[in-house]
């Protein structure tokens, strides 16, 4: 009885590994696809690449912390002042209870931020500080596109 159980166990064990000994040299699978599907996939990839270039990107950089106050009117007035005197810089007003924080600029390097910091220090006597932040980077212009 033990010998019969051993033979059956060996047989089951051998057949469970039977797939390893089979060579996969049989007939291959041939896929016939419509060439228009390939064209559509390529066209969608081009559209995705173009839209990625057009939209703004972000990266680590620096901004100037211009104001940190709990007075909303003071924060809005400071934001207006920045847009009036520095129209090329973007101002970001955020609210973190109970304070309004006003940050300005999108600077890739600390040296760029320092240059504007000295200009803004004259306008904001409480001080302007350079802070590390996620900044917006201008989208890349495609040389192939006409303006």
N, CA, C and O atoms as a MOPAC input file, in Angstrom:
PM7 MOZYME 1SCF
protein

 N      0.82500 1    -1.18300 1     0.00000 1
 C      0.00000 1     0.00000 1     0.00000 1
 C      0.87900 1     1.26100 1     0.00000 1
 O      0.57800 1     2.24100 1    -0.68100 1
 N      1.97200 1     1.21500 1     0.77800 1
 C      2.87300 1     2.36900 1     0.83000 1
 C      3.57100 1     2.57200 1    -0.50900 1
 O      3.79800 1     3.70300 1    -0.93900 1
 N      3.91500 1     1.44000 1    -1.17200 1
 C      4.58200 1     1.54200 1    -2.46900 1
 C      3.65000 1     2.14900 1    -3.51500 1
 O      4.08100 1     2.94500 1    -4.35000 1
 N      2.38600 1     1.77500 1    -3.46900 1
 C      1.40700 1     2.31500 1    -4.41200 1
 C      1.22100 1     3.82000 1    -4.20200 1
 O      1.13600 1     4.57500 1    -5.17000 1
 N      1.16000 1     4.25000 1    -2.95200 1
 C      1.02500 1     5.68200 1    -2.64800 1
 C      2.26000 1     6.44800 1    -3.09600 1
 O      2.14500 1     7.57800 1    -3.57000 1
 N      3.45000 1     5.84800 1    -2.95400 1
 C      4.68900 1     6.48500 1    -3.38200 1
 C      4.71600 1     6.63300 1    -4.89800 1
 O      5.11600 1     7.68100 1    -5.40500 1
 N      4.29500 1     5.59900 1    -5.63500 1
 C      4.27100 1     5.65200 1    -7.09600 1
 C      3.29200 1     6.71500 1    -7.57100 1
 O      3.59700 1     7.46000 1    -8.50200 1
 N      2.13300 1     6.79600 1    -6.95500 1
 C      1.13500 1     7.80200 1    -7.34200 1
 C      1.65700 1     9.21000 1    -7.04600 1
 O      1.46800 1    10.13000 1    -7.84200 1
 N      2.30700 1     9.36600 1    -5.90800 1
 C      2.86200 1    10.68100 1    -5.55600 1
 C      3.94000 1    11.09600 1    -6.53600 1
 O      3.98100 1    12.25800 1    -6.93900 1
 N      4.81900 1    10.17800 1    -6.93400 1
 C      5.85800 1    10.49600 1    -7.91800 1
 C      5.25400 1    10.81800 1    -9.27500 1
 O      5.72900 1    11.72200 1    -9.96200 1
 N      4.22500 1    10.09900 1    -9.66800 1
 C      3.56200 1    10.36700 1   -10.93400 1
 C      2.93100 1    11.75900 1   -10.95000 1
 O      3.06400 1    12.50300 1   -11.92200 1
 N      2.24400 1    12.09900 1    -9.85800 1
 C      1.62100 1    13.42400 1    -9.75200 1
 C      2.69000 1    14.51300 1    -9.74700 1
 O      2.52100 1    15.56100 1   -10.36900 1
 N      3.78000 1    14.26100 1    -9.05000 1
 C      4.87200 1    15.24000 1    -8.99600 1
 C      5.48700 1    15.44800 1   -10.36600 1
 O      5.77300 1    16.58400 1   -10.74600 1
 N      5.69600 1    14.38100 1   -11.11400 1
 C      6.29600 1    14.49100 1   -12.45000 1
 C      5.36800 1    15.22100 1   -13.40900 1
 O      5.82600 1    16.06200 1   -14.18300 1
 N      4.07900 1    14.92000 1   -13.37500 1
 C      3.15000 1    15.56400 1   -14.30100 1
 C      2.92400 1    17.03600 1   -13.95500 1
 O      2.55700 1    17.81700 1   -14.83300 1
 N      3.13400 1    17.43100 1   -12.70000 1
 C      2.96100 1    18.84300 1   -12.35300 1
 C      4.06100 1    19.71400 1   -12.94200 1
 O      3.86000 1    20.91600 1   -13.11800 1
 N      5.22700 1    19.13400 1   -13.25200 1
 C      6.31800 1    19.87600 1   -13.88500 1
 C      6.41200 1    19.59300 1   -15.37300 1
 O      7.45100 1    19.85800 1   -15.97900 1
 N      5.38800 1    19.07800 1   -15.96100 1
 C      5.41500 1    18.69100 1   -17.36700 1
 C      5.54000 1    19.89100 1   -18.28400 1
 O      6.09000 1    19.75900 1   -19.37700 1
 N      5.04900 1    21.06500 1   -17.88300 1
 C      5.09500 1    22.24400 1   -18.73600 1
 C      6.51500 1    22.73400 1   -18.98000 1
 O      6.77800 1    23.36600 1   -20.00300 1
 N      7.42100 1    22.45900 1   -18.07400 1
 C      8.80000 1    22.92200 1   -18.23500 1
 C      9.49600 1    22.24400 1   -19.39900 1
 O     10.38000 1    22.83700 1   -20.01700 1
 N      9.11600 1    21.01500 1   -19.71300 1
 C      9.81500 1    20.27700 1   -20.75200 1
 C      9.26500 1    20.54500 1   -22.14900 1
 O      9.85500 1    20.09100 1   -23.12900 1
 N      8.16300 1    21.26100 1   -22.26700 1
 C      7.55900 1    21.53400 1   -23.56400 1
 C      8.26300 1    22.71900 1   -24.20700 1
 O      8.40200 1    23.77000 1   -23.58300 1
 N      8.70500 1    22.56000 1   -25.43700 1
 C      9.33400 1    23.65200 1   -26.17300 1
 C      8.25900 1    24.47700 1   -26.85400 1
 O      7.29600 1    23.93400 1   -27.39500 1
 N      8.42500 1    25.77400 1   -26.82600 1
 C      7.42500 1    26.66600 1   -27.42100 1
 C      7.81000 1    26.99700 1   -28.86100 1
 O      7.92400 1    28.16800 1   -29.22400 1
 N      8.00400 1    25.98800 1   -29.65800 1
 C      8.35700 1    26.20300 1   -31.06200 1
 C      7.17400 1    25.97100 1   -31.97900 1
 O      7.33700 1    25.89600 1   -33.19700 1
 N      5.99900 1    25.85800 1   -31.41400 1
 C      4.78700 1    25.60700 1   -32.19200 1
 C      4.41800 1    26.82500 1   -33.01200 1
 O      5.21800 1    27.75200 1   -33.13700 1
 N      3.24300 1    26.83600 1   -33.56000 1
 C      2.81500 1    27.95200 1   -34.39900 1
 C      2.71900 1    29.25100 1   -33.58800 1
 O      2.21100 1    29.25200 1   -32.46700 1
 N      3.20500 1    30.34400 1   -34.15600 1
 C      3.19300 1    31.64700 1   -33.50100 1
 C      1.84200 1    32.32200 1   -33.72100 1
 O      1.11600 1    32.00600 1   -34.66300 1
 N      1.53100 1    33.24000 1   -32.84700 1
 C      0.30000 1    34.00300 1   -32.95800 1
 C      0.55700 1    35.18900 1   -33.87100 1
 O      1.49800 1    35.95100 1   -33.65400 1
 N     -0.25700 1    35.34300 1   -34.86600 1
 C     -0.12300 1    36.45300 1   -35.80900 1
 C     -1.29800 1    37.38500 1   -35.58000 1
 O     -2.45400 1    36.96400 1   -35.61600 1
 N     -0.99400 1    38.66200 1   -35.34400 1
 C     -2.03000 1    39.65700 1   -35.09100 1
 C     -2.16100 1    40.53100 1   -36.32200 1
 O     -1.18800 1    41.13100 1   -36.78000 1
 N     -3.35400 1    40.59700 1   -36.84500 1
 C     -3.64000 1    41.47800 1   -37.97400 1
 C     -4.38000 1    42.68600 1   -37.41700 1
 O     -5.52200 1    42.57500 1   -36.97000 1
 N     -3.71900 1    43.84300 1   -37.44600 1
 C     -4.35600 1    45.04900 1   -36.91400 1
 C     -4.55500 1    46.06500 1   -38.02700 1
 O     -3.87600 1    46.04500 1   -39.05400 1
 N     -5.48000 1    46.92200 1   -37.79300 1
 C     -5.78400 1    47.97400 1   -38.75100 1
 C     -4.68200 1    49.03800 1   -38.65800 1
 O     -4.39900 1    49.51700 1   -37.56000 1
 N     -4.06500 1    49.41200 1   -39.75600 1
 C     -2.99500 1    50.42600 1   -39.70000 1
 C     -3.50500 1    51.79000 1   -39.23900 1
 O     -2.71800 1    52.61900 1   -38.78200 1
 N     -4.79900 1    52.03000 1   -39.35100 1
 C     -5.35200 1    53.30400 1   -38.87500 1
 C     -5.25300 1    53.40800 1   -37.35900 1
 O     -5.11800 1    54.51000 1   -36.82800 1
 N     -5.31800 1    52.27900 1   -36.64900 1
 C     -5.16900 1    52.29500 1   -35.18700 1
 C     -3.76300 1    52.74300 1   -34.80100 1
 O     -3.59500 1    53.49600 1   -33.84200 1
 N     -2.75500 1    52.29000 1   -35.53800 1
 C     -1.38000 1    52.72700 1   -35.27800 1
 C     -1.21500 1    54.22200 1   -35.54500 1
 O     -0.51900 1    54.91900 1   -34.80700 1
 N     -1.86200 1    54.70900 1   -36.60900 1
 C     -1.79600 1    56.13700 1   -36.92300 1
 C     -2.45800 1    56.96200 1   -35.82100 1
 O     -1.94800 1    58.01500 1   -35.43700 1
 N     -3.60000 1    56.47700 1   -35.31000 1
 C     -4.28700 1    57.19200 1   -34.23400 1
 C     -3.44300 1    57.23000 1   -32.96700 1
 O     -3.39100 1    58.25700 1   -32.29100 1
 N     -2.78700 1    56.13300 1   -32.64000 1
 C     -1.93800 1    56.09400 1   -31.45100 1
 C     -0.77300 1    57.07300 1   -31.59200 1
 O     -0.42200 1    57.76300 1   -30.63400 1
 N     -0.17800 1    57.13600 1   -32.77300 1
 C      0.93400 1    58.06600 1   -33.01100 1
 C      0.45100 1    59.51700 1   -32.92400 1
 O      1.12700 1    60.36600 1   -32.34500 1
 N     -0.71300 1    59.79300 1   -33.49900 1
 C     -1.28500 1    61.14400 1   -33.47100 1
 C     -1.59200 1    61.56800 1   -32.03200 1
 O     -1.34400 1    62.71600 1   -31.66200 1
 N     -2.13100 1    60.64800 1   -31.21200 1
 C     -2.43300 1    60.96100 1   -29.81100 1
 C     -1.14600 1    61.23900 1   -29.03200 1
 O     -1.12300 1    62.11700 1   -28.17000 1
 N     -0.09000 1    60.50600 1   -29.32500 1
 C      1.19400 1    60.74200 1   -28.65500 1
 C      1.72100 1    62.13900 1   -29.00200 1
 O      2.26500 1    62.82400 1   -28.13600 1
 N      1.56800 1    62.56300 1   -30.24800 1
 C      2.00000 1    63.90800 1   -30.65600 1
 C      1.17800 1    64.97800 1   -29.94700 1
 O      1.72500 1    65.98700 1   -29.50100 1
 N     -0.12700 1    64.76400 1   -29.84200 1
 C     -1.00300 1    65.73500 1   -29.16300 1
 C     -0.62200 1    65.84200 1   -27.69400 1
 O     -0.56100 1    66.94500 1   -27.15000 1
 N     -0.36700 1    64.71800 1   -27.05100 1
 C      0.02800 1    64.72800 1   -25.63800 1
 C      1.33900 1    65.47800 1   -25.43600 1
 O      1.47600 1    66.24700 1   -24.48400 1
 N      2.29200 1    65.26000 1   -26.31800 1
 C      3.58800 1    65.94600 1   -26.20400 1
 C      3.42000 1    67.45100 1   -26.38900 1
 O      4.01400 1    68.23800 1   -25.65100 1
 N      2.61300 1    67.85600 1   -27.37000 1
 C      2.39200 1    69.27300 1   -27.62800 1
 C      1.68600 1    69.94900 1   -26.44600 1
 O      2.05600 1    71.05600 1   -26.05300 1
 N      0.67700 1    69.28700 1   -25.88300 1
 C     -0.04300 1    69.88900 1   -24.76200 1
 C      0.83100 1    69.95500 1   -23.51200 1
 O      0.67600 1    70.86700 1   -22.69900 1
 N      1.74900 1    68.99800 1   -23.34900 1
 C      2.66500 1    69.03100 1   -22.21400 1
 C      3.60800 1    70.23500 1   -22.32100 1
 O      3.95900 1    70.84500 1   -21.31100 1
 N      4.01300 1    70.57100 1   -23.54300 1
 C      4.89500 1    71.72200 1   -23.74400 1
 C      4.16400 1    73.04000 1   -23.53000 1
 O      4.75400 1    74.00500 1   -23.04400 1
 N      2.88300 1    73.08900 1   -23.88800 1
 C      2.12100 1    74.33100 1   -23.80100 1
 C      1.79100 1    74.68200 1   -22.35500 1
 O      1.90400 1    75.84100 1   -21.95600 1
 N      1.38800 1    73.69800 1   -21.57400 1
 C      0.99000 1    73.97700 1   -20.19400 1
 C      2.21900 1    74.29200 1   -19.35400 1
 O      3.32800 1    73.84300 1   -19.64400 1
 N      1.99400 1    75.07600 1   -18.30400 1
 C      3.08800 1    75.45200 1   -17.42500 1
 C      3.60500 1    74.26900 1   -16.63000 1
 O      2.86700 1    73.32400 1   -16.34900 1
 N      4.84500 1    74.32600 1   -16.28000 1
 C      5.47200 1    73.28400 1   -15.48000 1
 C      5.89100 1    73.86700 1   -14.14600 1
 O      5.93200 1    75.08400 1   -13.96900 1
 N      6.19700 1    72.99300 1   -13.22000 1
 C      6.65100 1    73.44500 1   -11.91000 1
 C      8.00000 1    72.83500 1   -11.58500 1
 O      8.38000 1    71.80300 1   -12.13800 1
 N      8.71800 1    73.48300 1   -10.68400 1
 C     10.01000 1    72.99800 1   -10.21700 1
 C     10.33200 1    73.66100 1    -8.88400 1
 O      9.63100 1    74.58100 1    -8.46300 1
 N     11.37600 1    73.20500 1    -8.22400 1
 C     11.81900 1    73.83400 1    -6.98400 1
 C     12.51300 1    75.14800 1    -7.33200 1
 O     13.30500 1    75.21900 1    -8.27200 1
 N     12.20400 1    76.17100 1    -6.56500 1
 C     12.80700 1    77.47300 1    -6.79900 1
 C     12.61100 1    78.35600 1    -5.58300 1
 O     12.53000 1    77.87000 1    -4.45500 1
 N     12.53700 1    79.65800 1    -5.82100 1
 C     12.43800 1    80.62400 1    -4.73000 1
 C     11.35200 1    81.63900 1    -5.01900 1
 O     11.07400 1    81.98400 1    -6.16800 1
 N     10.74600 1    82.10900 1    -3.93400 1
 C      9.79100 1    83.21400 1    -3.99000 1
 C     10.14700 1    84.17300 1    -2.86900 1
 O     10.89100 1    83.84000 1    -1.94800 1
 N      9.59700 1    85.36800 1    -2.97400 1
 C      9.80300 1    86.37300 1    -1.93800 1
 C      8.57300 1    86.44500 1    -1.05100 1
 O      7.46900 1    86.70100 1    -1.53000 1
 N      8.76200 1    86.22000 1     0.23800 1
 C      7.67400 1    86.37800 1     1.20600 1
 C      7.60700 1    87.86200 1     1.54500 1
 O      8.44600 1    88.39000 1     2.27400 1
 N      6.59800 1    88.51400 1     1.00300 1
 C      6.47400 1    89.96600 1     1.13000 1
 C      5.73400 1    90.34500 1     2.40200 1
 O      6.10500 1    91.30500 1     3.07700 1
 N      4.69200 1    89.59500 1     2.73100 1
 C      3.84800 1    89.99600 1     3.84700 1
 C      3.23600 1    88.76600 1     4.50900 1
 O      2.85200 1    87.81000 1     3.83500 1
 N      3.15100 1    88.80400 1     5.83200 1
 C      2.49200 1    87.76300 1     6.61800 1
 C      1.67000 1    88.50400 1     7.66900 1
 O      2.20100 1    88.95400 1     8.68500 1
 N      0.36800 1    88.62500 1     7.41300 1
 C     -0.48000 1    89.44300 1     8.26900 1
 C     -1.84100 1    88.77800 1     8.46800 1
 O     -2.22400 1    87.87700 1     7.72100 1
 N     -2.56000 1    89.24000 1     9.48800 1
 C     -3.93200 1    88.75000 1     9.66300 1
 C     -4.95000 1    89.77800 1     9.16900 1
 O     -6.15300 1    89.59600 1     9.35700 1
 N     -4.48000 1    90.85000 1     8.54100 1
 C     -5.33800 1    91.88900 1     7.98500 1
 C     -5.48100 1    91.65300 1     6.47600 1
 O     -4.52700 1    91.83400 1     5.71900 1
 N     -6.66300 1    91.25500 1     6.05600 1
 C     -6.90600 1    90.93300 1     4.64800 1
 C     -6.74100 1    92.15100 1     3.74500 1
 O     -6.15900 1    92.04700 1     2.66500 1
 N     -7.24200 1    93.29200 1     4.17300 1
 C     -7.14300 1    94.50900 1     3.35400 1
 C     -5.68900 1    94.91700 1     3.13100 1
 O     -5.32500 1    95.37100 1     2.04600 1
 N     -4.86500 1    94.75400 1     4.15600 1
 C     -3.44200 1    95.07300 1     4.02500 1
 C     -2.77100 1    94.13100 1     3.01200 1
 O     -1.92000 1    94.55600 1     2.23100 1
 N     -3.16000 1    92.85900 1     3.03400 1
 C     -2.58800 1    91.88700 1     2.09900 1
 C     -2.98700 1    92.20000 1     0.66600 1
 O     -2.16300 1    92.11300 1    -0.24400 1
 N     -4.25000 1    92.56500 1     0.46000 1
 C     -4.71400 1    92.89200 1    -0.89100 1
 C     -4.05400 1    94.17400 1    -1.39100 1
 O     -3.71800 1    94.27700 1    -2.57100 1
 N     -3.86900 1    95.13300 1    -0.52000 1
 C     -3.18800 1    96.38100 1    -0.90700 1
 C     -1.73700 1    96.10400 1    -1.29600 1
 O     -1.23000 1    96.69100 1    -2.25200 1
 N     -1.06900 1    95.21800 1    -0.56700 1
 C      0.32000 1    94.88100 1    -0.88700 1
 C      0.39700 1    94.14000 1    -2.22200 1
 O      1.32800 1    94.35100 1    -2.99900 1
 N     -0.57600 1    93.27800 1    -2.48400 1
 C     -0.60400 1    92.55800 1    -3.75700 1
 C     -0.79000 1    93.53400 1    -4.91400 1
 O     -0.14600 1    93.40100 1    -5.95400 1
 N     -1.65600 1    94.49800 1    -4.73300 1
 C     -1.86900 1    95.52800 1    -5.75400 1
 C     -0.59400 1    96.33600 1    -5.98200 1
 O     -0.25900 1    96.67300 1    -7.11800 1
 N      0.10700 1    96.63900 1    -4.90600 1
 C      1.36300 1    97.39000 1    -4.98900 1
 C      2.40800 1    96.61600 1    -5.78900 1
 O      3.14800 1    97.19800 1    -6.58200 1
 N      2.46300 1    95.30500 1    -5.57500 1
 C      3.42500 1    94.48400 1    -6.32700 1
 C      3.07200 1    94.49000 1    -7.80500 1
 O      3.95400 1    94.67100 1    -8.64500 1
 N      1.79600 1    94.29600 1    -8.14300 1
 C      1.39700 1    94.29500 1    -9.54900 1
 C      1.60400 1    95.66000 1   -10.19900 1
 O      1.86200 1    95.74000 1   -11.40000 1
 N      1.49200 1    96.72600 1    -9.42200 1
 C      1.68500 1    98.07000 1    -9.96300 1
 C      3.15600 1    98.34000 1   -10.27600 1
 O      3.48300 1    98.83700 1   -11.35300 1
 N      4.04400 1    98.01000 1    -9.32900 1
 C      5.46500 1    98.33600 1    -9.48400 1
 C      6.27400 1    97.24000 1   -10.16500 1
 O      7.32600 1    97.52000 1   -10.73900 1
 N      5.80300 1    96.00300 1   -10.11100 1
 C      6.51600 1    94.87900 1   -10.72500 1
 C      5.54000 1    94.04200 1   -11.55600 1
 O      5.21500 1    92.91800 1   -11.17200 1
 N      5.07000 1    94.57100 1   -12.68600 1
 C      4.06000 1    93.85000 1   -13.47300 1
 C      4.58100 1    92.52700 1   -14.05800 1
 O      3.78600 1    91.65700 1   -14.41500 1
 N      5.89000 1    92.37300 1   -14.15700 1
 C      6.45600 1    91.14200 1   -14.70900 1
 C      6.45900 1    89.99300 1   -13.69500 1
 O      6.67100 1    88.83700 1   -14.06200 1
 N      6.22200 1    90.31800 1   -12.41400 1
 C      6.21400 1    89.29600 1   -11.36400 1
 C      4.77700 1    88.94500 1   -10.97900 1
 O      3.89200 1    89.80000 1   -10.96000 1
 N      4.57500 1    87.68100 1   -10.67800 1
 C      3.25000 1    87.21100 1   -10.26300 1
 C      3.20400 1    87.17600 1    -8.74100 1
 O      4.18100 1    86.79800 1    -8.09500 1
 N      2.07100 1    87.57000 1    -8.16800 1
 C      1.89300 1    87.57900 1    -6.71600 1
 C      0.93800 1    86.45800 1    -6.32100 1
 O     -0.04900 1    86.19300 1    -7.00800 1
 N      1.24700 1    85.80500 1    -5.20100 1
 C      0.45000 1    84.67900 1    -4.71300 1
 C     -0.01900 1    84.98400 1    -3.29900 1
 O      0.78800 1    85.08200 1    -2.37500 1
 N     -1.32000 1    85.13400 1    -3.14000 1
 C     -1.89600 1    85.41300 1    -1.82800 1
 C     -2.56600 1    84.13900 1    -1.32200 1
 O     -3.49300 1    83.62300 1    -1.94600 1
 N     -2.08600 1    83.63600 1    -0.18200 1
 C     -2.66600 1    82.42700 1     0.40300 1
 C     -3.13100 1    82.73500 1     1.82100 1
 O     -2.64400 1    83.65300 1     2.48000 1
 N     -4.09200 1    81.92900 1     2.26200 1
 C     -4.62200 1    82.09500 1     3.61100 1
 C     -4.35600 1    80.82800 1     4.40000 1
 O     -4.84800 1    79.75400 1     4.05300 1
 N     -3.57500 1    80.95600 1     5.46600 1
 C     -3.36200 1    79.87500 1     6.42600 1
 C     -3.79000 1    80.43800 1     7.76100 1
 O     -3.10000 1    81.26600 1     8.35500 1
 N     -4.91600 1    79.98800 1     8.21500 1
 C     -5.57200 1    80.56700 1     9.38000 1
 C     -4.60000 1    80.81200 1    10.52400 1
 O     -3.86700 1    79.89700 1    10.89800 1
 N     -4.56600 1    81.98400 1    11.07900 1
 C     -5.33300 1    83.19500 1    10.81100 1
 C     -4.56500 1    84.21200 1     9.95800 1
 O     -4.89600 1    85.39700 1     9.97500 1
 N     -3.55200 1    83.77000 1     9.21900 1
 C     -2.69300 1    84.71300 1     8.50900 1
 C     -2.85200 1    84.63300 1     6.99200 1
 O     -3.11300 1    83.57500 1     6.41900 1
 N     -2.68200 1    85.81200 1     6.36400 1
 C     -2.58700 1    85.91600 1     4.91500 1
 C     -1.11400 1    86.02200 1     4.58100 1
 O     -0.40400 1    86.86100 1     5.13400 1
 N     -0.65100 1    85.16800 1     3.67100 1
 C      0.75000 1    85.21100 1     3.24200 1
 C      0.78600 1    85.67300 1     1.80300 1
 O      0.07600 1    85.14300 1     0.94900 1
 N      1.61200 1    86.65900 1     1.54200 1
 C      1.78000 1    87.17400 1     0.19200 1
 C      3.19100 1    86.86100 1    -0.26700 1
 O      4.17200 1    87.33100 1     0.30900 1
 N      3.27100 1    86.05100 1    -1.32300 1
 C      4.56100 1    85.70300 1    -1.92700 1
 C      4.56900 1    86.24200 1    -3.34000 1
 O      3.52100 1    86.36800 1    -3.97300 1
 N      5.76000 1    86.56300 1    -3.83200 1
 C      5.86800 1    87.13500 1    -5.17200 1
 C      7.01200 1    86.48100 1    -5.92900 1
 O      8.03400 1    86.11300 1    -5.34900 1
 N      6.82100 1    86.34400 1    -7.23100 1
 C      7.88700 1    85.90300 1    -8.11600 1
 C      7.98700 1    84.41200 1    -8.30100 1
 O      7.44600 1    83.62200 1    -7.52700 1
 N      8.69400 1    84.05200 1    -9.35100 1
 C      9.06200 1    82.67100 1    -9.67600 1
 C     10.53200 1    82.70700 1   -10.07200 1
 O     10.86300 1    82.90500 1   -11.24100 1
 N     11.40800 1    82.51600 1    -9.09900 1
 C     12.83800 1    82.64700 1    -9.33400 1
 C     13.49900 1    81.27600 1    -9.31400 1
 O     13.30400 1    80.49500 1    -8.38300 1
 N     14.28000 1    80.99300 1   -10.34900 1
 C     14.97100 1    79.70900 1   -10.42500 1
 C     16.19000 1    79.68900 1    -9.50600 1
 O     16.52300 1    78.65000 1    -8.93500 1
 N     16.85400 1    80.83400 1    -9.36400 1
 C     18.04800 1    80.88900 1    -8.52600 1
 C     17.85600 1    81.89700 1    -7.39400 1
 O     17.02100 1    82.79900 1    -7.46900 1
 N     18.63700 1    81.71700 1    -6.37300 1
 C     18.57100 1    82.61300 1    -5.21200 1
 C     19.07800 1    84.01000 1    -5.58600 1
 O     18.61200 1    85.00400 1    -5.02800 1
 N     20.01500 1    84.09200 1    -6.51000 1
 C     20.55000 1    85.39600 1    -6.93100 1
 C     19.47800 1    86.26500 1    -7.60200 1
 O     19.41800 1    87.47500 1    -7.38000 1
 N     18.63400 1    85.63100 1    -8.42300 1
 C     17.52600 1    86.38100 1    -9.03300 1
 C     16.60000 1    86.93400 1    -7.95100 1
 O     16.16000 1    88.08200 1    -8.01800 1
 N     16.31700 1    86.10600 1    -6.96200 1
 C     15.42400 1    86.51900 1    -5.87700 1
 C     16.05100 1    87.65400 1    -5.06400 1
 O     15.34900 1    88.57400 1    -4.64400 1
 N     17.35600 1    87.59600 1    -4.84300 1
 C     18.03700 1    88.65100 1    -4.07100 1
 C     17.93300 1    90.00500 1    -4.76900 1
 O     17.78000 1    91.04100 1    -4.12100 1
 N     18.01800 1    89.98200 1    -6.09200 1
 C     17.93800 1    91.24300 1    -6.84500 1
 C     16.58000 1    91.91300 1    -6.61500 1
 O     16.51700 1    93.11800 1    -6.36700 1
 N     15.49600 1    91.13700 1    -6.69500 1
 C     14.16800 1    91.70000 1    -6.46500 1
 C     13.92700 1    91.98000 1    -4.98400 1
 O     13.16900 1    92.88700 1    -4.64000 1
 N     14.55600 1    91.21900 1    -4.12000 1
 C     14.40100 1    91.44700 1    -2.67700 1
 C     14.88300 1    92.85300 1    -2.31600 1
 O     14.22100 1    93.56200 1    -1.55800 1
 N     16.03200 1    93.25500 1    -2.85500 1
 C     16.53700 1    94.59300 1    -2.54500 1
 C     15.61300 1    95.68300 1    -3.08000 1
 O     15.47200 1    96.73500 1    -2.45700 1
 N     14.98000 1    95.43900 1    -4.23500 1
 C     14.04400 1    96.42300 1    -4.78200 1
 C     12.75800 1    96.50000 1    -3.94600 1
 O     12.22000 1    97.58600 1    -3.73100 1
 N     12.27700 1    95.36100 1    -3.48300 1
 C     11.01700 1    95.34500 1    -2.72800 1
 C     11.19300 1    95.77200 1    -1.27600 1
 O     10.23000 1    96.20500 1    -0.64200 1
 N     12.39200 1    95.66000 1    -0.74500 1
 C     12.62800 1    96.07200 1     0.64400 1
 C     12.35400 1    97.56100 1     0.84400 1
 O     11.95800 1    97.97700 1     1.93300 1
 N     12.56000 1    98.35300 1    -0.18300 1
 C     12.28900 1    99.79300 1    -0.06100 1
 C     10.79000 1   100.07200 1     0.00700 1
 O     10.36300 1   101.05600 1     0.61200 1
 N      9.99400 1    99.20000 1    -0.61700 1
 C      8.54500 1    99.40500 1    -0.65000 1
 C      7.83500 1    98.79500 1     0.56000 1
 O      6.77300 1    99.27100 1     0.96000 1
 N      8.41100 1    97.75400 1     1.13600 1
 C      7.80200 1    97.05600 1     2.26600 1
 C      8.76400 1    97.09600 1     3.45400 1
 O      9.66600 1    96.26300 1     3.54700 1
 N      8.57900 1    98.05300 1     4.35700 1
 C      9.53500 1    98.27100 1     5.44300 1
 C      9.60600 1    97.12600 1     6.46200 1
 O     10.58700 1    97.03800 1     7.20000 1
 N      8.60400 1    96.25500 1     6.52400 1
 C      8.65300 1    95.13700 1     7.47000 1
 C      9.66000 1    94.07000 1     7.04300 1
 O     10.03400 1    93.20700 1     7.83700 1
 N     10.09000 1    94.13400 1     5.80300 1
 C     11.08600 1    93.19000 1     5.30900 1
 C     10.50700 1    92.20100 1     4.31100 1
 O      9.34800 1    91.79900 1     4.40400 1
 N     11.33700 1    91.82500 1     3.36500 1
 C     10.99100 1    90.83900 1     2.35400 1
 C     12.00200 1    89.71300 1     2.48700 1
 O     13.20900 1    89.95000 1     2.53900 1
 N     11.49400 1    88.47400 1     2.54200 1
 C     12.36400 1    87.33600 1     2.80200 1
 C     12.31200 1    86.33800 1     1.64900 1
 O     11.26100 1    86.13700 1     1.04000 1
 N     13.44000 1    85.72200 1     1.35500 1
 C     13.51700 1    84.70400 1     0.31400 1
 C     13.13400 1    83.36100 1     0.92900 1
 O     13.68900 1    82.94700 1     1.94700 1
 N     12.16800 1    82.68300 1     0.29000 1
 C     11.73200 1    81.37500 1     0.77300 1
 C     11.78900 1    80.36900 1    -0.37500 1
 O     11.54400 1    80.71000 1    -1.53200 1
 N     12.11300 1    79.13500 1    -0.03500 1
 C     12.11300 1    78.05500 1    -1.01000 1
 C     10.66600 1    77.63300 1    -1.24800 1
 O      9.88200 1    77.52400 1    -0.30600 1
 N     10.31600 1    77.39600 1    -2.51800 1
 C      8.92600 1    77.07600 1    -2.85200 1
 C      8.88000 1    76.34800 1    -4.19000 1
 O      9.88100 1    76.27700 1    -4.90300 1
 N      7.72600 1    75.81500 1    -4.52100 1
 C      7.47800 1    75.24200 1    -5.84700 1
 C      7.05000 1    76.39700 1    -6.74500 1
 O      6.06100 1    77.07600 1    -6.46800 1
 N      7.79800 1    76.61400 1    -7.81900 1
 C      7.52100 1    77.75100 1    -8.69200 1
 C      6.96900 1    77.27300 1   -10.02900 1
 O      7.09400 1    76.10300 1   -10.39300 1
 N      6.36500 1    78.19500 1   -10.74000 1
 C      5.86900 1    77.92700 1   -12.08700 1
 C      6.95900 1    78.29900 1   -13.08000 1
 O      7.58900 1    79.35000 1   -12.96200 1
 N      7.17600 1    77.42500 1   -14.06600 1
 C      8.16900 1    77.68100 1   -15.10600 1
 C      7.41700 1    77.95700 1   -16.39400 1
 O      6.41800 1    77.30100 1   -16.69000 1
 N      7.89500 1    78.92600 1   -17.15900 1
 C      7.23400 1    79.28300 1   -18.41400 1
 C      7.23700 1    78.09200 1   -19.36200 1
 O      8.22500 1    77.36100 1   -19.42400 1
 N      6.14400 1    77.88100 1   -20.10700 1
 C      6.09100 1    76.76200 1   -21.04700 1
 C      7.13500 1    76.91700 1   -22.15100 1
 O      7.54600 1    78.02600 1   -22.49000 1
 N      7.54800 1    75.78300 1   -22.70000 1
 C      8.55100 1    75.76000 1   -23.75400 1
 C      7.88800 1    76.08000 1   -25.08000 1
 O      6.85400 1    75.50500 1   -25.41800 1
 N      8.48100 1    76.99700 1   -25.83200 1
 C      7.95400 1    77.33200 1   -27.16000 1
 C      8.47300 1    76.31500 1   -28.16800 1
 O      9.66000 1    75.98700 1   -28.17800 1
 N      7.57600 1    75.82000 1   -29.01300 1
 C      7.95300 1    74.85500 1   -30.03500 1
 C      8.44200 1    75.63400 1   -31.25800 1
 O      7.70400 1    76.47300 1   -31.77500 1
 N      9.67800 1    75.37800 1   -31.73900 1
 C     10.17800 1    76.14100 1   -32.89700 1
 C      9.43400 1    75.82200 1   -34.18600 1
 O      9.49500 1    76.60500 1   -35.13400 1
 N      8.72400 1    74.67900 1   -34.24700 1
 C      7.99500 1    74.31200 1   -35.45700 1
 C      6.70800 1    75.09700 1   -35.63100 1
 O      6.22400 1    75.26200 1   -36.75100 1
 N      6.14800 1    75.58500 1   -34.52100 1
 C      4.86800 1    76.29300 1   -34.57700 1
 C      5.05000 1    77.73600 1   -35.05000 1
 O      6.02500 1    78.40000 1   -34.69700 1
 N      4.10200 1    78.20500 1   -35.84900 1
 C      4.13800 1    79.57400 1   -36.31800 1
 C      3.37000 1    80.44200 1   -35.35200 1
 O      2.40300 1    79.99500 1   -34.73500 1
 N      3.79500 1    81.67600 1   -35.21900 1
 C      3.09600 1    82.60000 1   -34.30600 1
 C      2.09400 1    83.41600 1   -35.05400 1
 O      1.40900 1    84.24900 1   -34.45900 1

